[in-house]
Amino acid sequence: MFNFSLHGIDIEGRLDLFASVTKIFYAGRLVGVGKWIRLYFTLSQFAYLALWNL
């Protein structure tokens, strides 16, 4: 009985964690697309400058 209740709490905690992670993931995808594009262009500019300086 004690192990079963611990197992249920563990499953609930994992589902809660999964739900919060998916919420953060989708919110980050919707909100942070511009940030990721800017980061990609910044990294590509750094790579271009590094290759140019070689």
C-alpha positions in Angstrom: 0.0 0.0 0.0 2.8 2.4 0.9 4.8 1.6 -2.2 1.7 2.0 -4.4 1.0 5.5 -3.0 4.6 6.5 -3.5 4.4 5.1 -7.1 1.2 7.2 -7.7 2.8 10.3 -6.4 5.8 9.7 -8.6 3.6 9.2 -11.7 1.7 12.4 -10.9 4.9 14.3 -10.4 6.3 13.1 -13.7 3.1 14.0 -15.5 3.2 17.5 -13.9 6.8 17.9 -14.9 6.0 16.7 -18.4 3.1 19.2 -18.7 5.2 22.1 -17.5 8.1 21.2 -19.8 5.8 21.0 -22.8 4.2 24.3 -21.8 7.6 26.0 -21.6 8.7 24.3 -24.8 5.7 25.5 -26.8 5.8 29.0 -25.2 9.4 29.2 -26.1 8.7 28.1 -29.6 6.0 30.7 -30.1 7.8 33.6 -28.3 11.4 32.8 -28.9 11.4 32.3 -32.7 12.8 35.7 -33.3 15.4 35.2 -30.6 16.6 31.9 -32.1 16.8 33.5 -35.6 18.8 36.4 -34.2 21.0 34.0 -32.3 21.5 32.0 -35.5 22.4 35.1 -37.5 24.8 36.2 -34.8 26.5 32.8 -34.8 26.7 32.7 -38.5 28.3 36.2 -38.5 30.8 35.1 -35.9 31.7 32.1 -38.1 31.9 34.3 -41.2 34.3 36.7 -39.4 36.4 33.8 -38.0 36.7 32.3 -41.5 37.5 35.7 -43.0 40.2 36.3 -40.4 41.8 33.0 -41.3 
